[in-house]
Amino acid sequence: MVKDAQGNKRGETARPDGRKQMLVYLRPDLIHQIKIVAAVEQRHAYEVIESVLEAFLATKDNLPK
């Protein structure tokens, strides 16, 4: 893996909010529905995904913090 002077992977930029990129594969119908929800709620798709994942993970008591 090649890193730049700041320790980021080549091509990866540091975000001021601390978010990191994660590649996941989703069914096309889910992607379409996420984009619709994001548009209706005037949010970014990643914000929709984050809120759903946060709610799901909040139900998992046995996960390490």
PyMOL commands that set and color helices and strands:
alter all, ss='L'
color gray80, all
select helices_A, chain A and resi 28-40+45-58
alter helices_A, ss='H'
color red, helices_A
deselect
rebuild
show_as cartoon
